[in-house]
Each structure stands twice: as C-alpha cells, then as structure tokens.
Amino acid sequence: MISSLNLQLASHVLALGSDFDNNTSHVFELLKLQYAAMPTEILETESKKAIEYDKGLKEMYDLGLEFMSKPYDLNELSQLPDETLGKAYSKHMLDGNLKPDLYKPHLDLTPSVWLFDRATITHDIWHVVCGFDTSVEGEIGINSFYLGQRPDPAYAFINIAGILSAVSKNNPKNIDSITAAIARGYKMGKNASSLLSVKWEDIWDKPLLTVRKELNIISETI
C-alpha cells in the first residue's frame, strides 16, 4: 500500500516537474517532508553530531540566534572590489532581483532546524561559489552539489523533478543539459570541502577565485 507520505512526495515532485521555474515552493515542501519522515530523536541526534564534529559549524551554532537572523547588506557588499566574493554575491543577487532575506529563519536552535536554516539562507552564496546560475539547469546543478556533500533523499527527489521538467519539454537538448548539470554538480560536491561549515560572513572581502581554490571547487566552466 502506498503511504500518505509517499503520495505527498510524489505530488510535490510532479508539481515541481511540471513547471520547475514557477513551482519552486515545492522544493521546500520536499525538504520538510523528508525531515518529517525521520524519527525526531534520530534526526536531532545525527544533526547534533554533524555540528559537534565540524569545528566551523559548531562555532557558528554557538553564536546563537543573533548570528542567524542578520540579513546580508547587498549595498554594502556591492562596494567591495570586483574580484571579491562579496561583490560577486551582491551582483548575483541584484542582477537577479533576489532578496537575501526572502527565507526567514525559524529562530530555533534545534540542531536539525538550525542546519536547515543555514543551508537555505546561504543557498545563493553556494550558487556564486560553485558558478551555477539560477536557470533550471543551474538550480539542478547546485542541488546535485548538495547531494554530493550530503546524501539526503530530498535532493534526489528534486533531481527527479528536474528530469521530469526536461522530459515534459520534449526536447533532447533539455534532457541532456539537465543530466549534465546533475553529473557536474554531484562530482563537484563530492570533491569539494564542506560548504555548510564555511562562515561566509568573515570572507566577503576574499577573492572569489581564492575561495574556490581553498574549498577545492573544481569545474571546467569556472
């Protein structure tokens, strides 16, 4: 018998696959469902272990809610030199009319929630550092990078939606570009250092190429 959870997962995958550009809210629903499916005790224990094991994550987690609730000042970052991470991030956000405070953190220090918030709030920084744009292929590429860094089933479901989106357009070039983005992002994520543990707020003024080199971000298009 198909469980209620599986039906919900399938509905969100199909909705996202039908219009990946305009149905991105289903990405968050897939992530939430995946977290909800795991027993709370196991989820929190594993999340706490991840934080305690990683020095960078623990330092940020120990700073508390104040650290997580500060939005990035794009105008301030745009004044940095052209080659810096902060400048590249501000350009990415301003050119795309993206809002750094679009996702509101839960203001909750529960380990699993904190990790989810940190990954979501820094999502567009990962785009910049990894060199993925905000097209469907770019979003699938960065999602596959997440999957390479952390084997969460929700990221696999998002990739399935991306493939469905390509198939629905009935164009072999779309299918090829999506599968190429999946392969590229996954390989990059496997090879790179943990991006989740980076305190980006301390390295805005560092050259973007230096950041990529230090994190072992390797791609033929970067």
C-alpha distance (Angstrom), angle and dihedral (degrees) to the residues before:
residue distance angle dihedral
M1 . . .
I2 3.81 . .
S3 3.79 110.3 .
S4 3.79 124.6 -131.0
L5 3.80 89.2 -113.9
N6 3.81 92.3 54.9
L7 3.79 90.7 49.2
Q8 3.80 90.8 52.0
L9 3.80 91.7 47.8
A10 3.79 91.0 49.5
S11 3.80 92.8 48.7
H12 3.80 92.6 52.6
V13 3.82 92.7 45.8
L14 3.82 90.7 51.0
A15 3.81 92.9 45.9
L16 3.80 91.6 49.6
G17 3.79 91.8 44.6
S18 3.80 92.4 51.5
D19 3.82 92.6 59.5
F20 3.79 113.6 2.0
D21 3.80 94.1 175.7
N22 3.78 96.9 55.9
N23 3.80 103.9 27.1
T24 3.80 99.8 59.8
S25 3.81 91.4 128.9
H26 3.80 85.6 79.1
V27 3.81 88.8 66.3
F28 3.81 89.5 67.1
E29 3.80 91.0 45.4
L30 3.80 91.3 53.6
L31 3.79 91.0 50.5
K32 3.80 91.9 47.8
L33 3.79 92.6 49.0
Q34 3.78 91.6 50.1
Y35 3.79 90.9 52.9
A36 3.81 91.4 45.5
A37 3.81 91.1 52.5
M38 3.79 92.6 60.7
P39 3.83 118.5 80.8
T40 3.80 107.8 -101.5
E41 3.80 94.7 -126.6
I42 3.81 92.7 53.6
L43 3.80 93.0 43.1
E44 3.79 93.8 51.8
T45 3.80 94.1 41.8
E46 3.80 92.8 52.0
S47 3.81 92.5 43.4
K48 3.79 91.3 50.7
K49 3.80 90.4 49.5
A50 3.81 90.3 51.9
I51 3.80 90.9 52.9
E52 3.79 95.7 44.0
Y53 3.81 92.7 46.7
D54 3.82 94.6 52.6
K55 3.81 115.8 66.2
G56 3.81 93.4 -157.8
L57 3.80 93.7 50.4
K58 3.79 92.8 46.3
E59 3.81 93.0 51.1
M60 3.81 90.8 53.4
Y61 3.79 93.8 42.6
D62 3.79 91.3 51.5
L63 3.81 90.6 55.2
G64 3.80 88.3 70.6
L65 3.78 133.7 -151.3
E66 3.80 96.6 -32.9
F67 3.78 90.6 67.9
M68 3.81 93.7 50.9
S69 3.80 96.8 46.0
K70 3.81 100.2 56.3
P71 3.83 111.8 103.7
Y72 3.80 118.7 -143.4
D73 3.82 116.2 -103.2
L74 3.81 104.5 -130.7
N75 3.80 94.0 -173.5
E76 3.78 90.7 54.6
L77 3.80 92.9 46.3
S78 3.80 91.4 48.4
Q79 3.82 89.1 64.8
L80 3.80 92.3 63.8
P81 3.84 120.3 101.6
D82 3.80 116.3 -77.5
E83 3.80 96.5 -109.6
T84 3.81 95.6 54.7
L85 3.78 129.8 104.6
G86 3.81 91.7 -123.2
K87 3.80 93.3 53.2
A88 3.81 92.5 47.5
Y89 3.81 91.0 48.2
S90 3.82 93.6 48.9
K91 3.82 90.5 49.0
H92 3.81 91.0 49.5
M93 3.79 90.7 51.5
L94 3.81 98.6 41.3
D95 3.82 95.3 43.6
G96 3.79 90.6 49.8
N97 3.82 93.7 42.5
L98 3.80 88.0 -123.1
K99 3.80 123.7 160.2
P100 3.82 120.2 -134.6
D101 3.80 90.5 -153.1
L102 3.81 96.6 46.0
Y103 3.80 90.5 111.3
K104 3.78 112.2 56.6
P105 3.81 115.4 -149.9
H106 3.78 117.1 -124.8
L107 3.81 91.5 -123.3
D108 3.76 87.4 -132.1
L109 3.80 124.8 129.6
T110 3.79 94.3 -156.5
P111 3.84 101.2 131.9
S112 3.81 97.1 -123.0
V113 3.80 93.5 46.1
W114 3.80 92.1 46.3
L115 3.82 92.1 51.9
F116 3.81 90.8 47.8
D117 3.81 91.6 49.9
R118 3.79 93.9 46.8
A119 3.81 92.8 50.5
T120 3.80 91.7 47.6
I121 3.80 97.8 45.0
T122 3.82 92.1 50.2
H123 3.82 94.6 42.8
D124 3.80 95.2 110.2
I125 3.80 92.0 47.4
W126 3.80 87.3 58.7
H127 3.82 88.4 51.6
V128 3.80 90.3 56.4
V129 3.79 96.7 42.9
C130 3.80 93.4 47.0
G131 3.80 94.8 41.8
F132 3.81 97.9 -121.5
D133 3.81 119.0 142.2
T134 3.82 125.2 -147.8
S135 3.80 97.4 -97.5
V136 3.80 118.0 115.8
E137 3.81 88.2 -97.2
G138 3.80 90.5 49.5
E139 3.80 93.3 50.0
I140 3.79 91.2 47.6
G141 3.79 89.6 47.6
I142 3.80 94.1 53.4
N143 3.81 90.6 42.6
S144 3.81 88.5 54.8
F145 3.80 88.6 49.5
Y146 3.83 87.3 56.3
L147 3.81 88.6 49.7
G148 3.79 90.9 51.6
Q149 3.79 90.8 52.1
R150 3.79 96.5 42.1
P151 3.85 123.2 15.8
D152 3.81 96.7 -136.3
P153 3.85 113.4 160.0
A154 3.83 90.3 -139.7
Y155 3.81 90.1 68.3
A156 3.81 89.5 52.7
F157 3.82 89.9 52.8
I158 3.81 89.9 52.1
N159 3.80 90.0 52.7
I160 3.80 89.8 51.4
A161 3.80 88.3 53.7
G162 3.79 89.4 50.8
I163 3.80 91.1 53.5
L164 3.82 90.6 47.6
S165 3.79 88.5 51.5
A166 3.80 90.5 53.4
V167 3.81 93.3 46.0
S168 3.80 91.9 49.6
K169 3.82 89.5 60.6
N170 3.82 88.9 58.1
N171 3.79 91.9 -140.2
P172 3.83 119.8 127.1
K173 3.81 89.9 -151.6
N174 3.80 90.1 61.1
I175 3.80 91.9 51.2
D176 3.79 90.9 48.1
S177 3.81 93.6 49.7
I178 3.80 93.0 48.6
T179 3.81 94.8 48.4
A180 3.81 89.7 45.6
A181 3.82 89.6 52.6
I182 3.81 90.6 50.2
A183 3.81 92.6 50.7
R184 3.80 94.0 44.2
G185 3.80 95.9 46.5
Y186 3.80 94.7 45.6
K187 3.81 93.1 50.1
M188 3.81 91.2 47.6
G189 3.80 91.5 50.0
K190 3.78 92.3 50.4
N191 3.80 92.8 50.4
A192 3.81 98.3 42.6
S193 3.78 130.1 84.3
S194 3.80 117.2 -106.9
L195 3.80 108.1 -71.1
L196 3.78 92.3 -171.5
S197 3.80 91.1 68.1
V198 3.82 94.9 52.9
K199 3.80 116.9 107.4
W200 3.79 95.9 -144.1
E201 3.78 91.0 -179.0
D202 3.81 89.5 72.6
I203 3.81 97.0 50.6
W204 3.80 105.5 44.6
D205 3.81 89.4 118.8
K206 3.80 94.8 50.7
P207 3.85 117.1 105.1
L208 3.80 110.6 -97.0
L209 3.80 92.3 -132.0
T210 3.81 89.6 54.2
V211 3.81 91.1 50.5
R212 3.80 90.7 51.5
K213 3.78 92.0 48.5
E214 3.81 93.4 48.5
L215 3.81 91.5 49.5
N216 3.82 92.8 44.7
I217 3.80 93.0 -120.5
I218 3.79 101.6 170.2
S219 3.80 123.8 -178.9
E220 3.75 134.9 145.8
T221 3.80 90.0 -130.6
I222 3.81 96.8 52.8
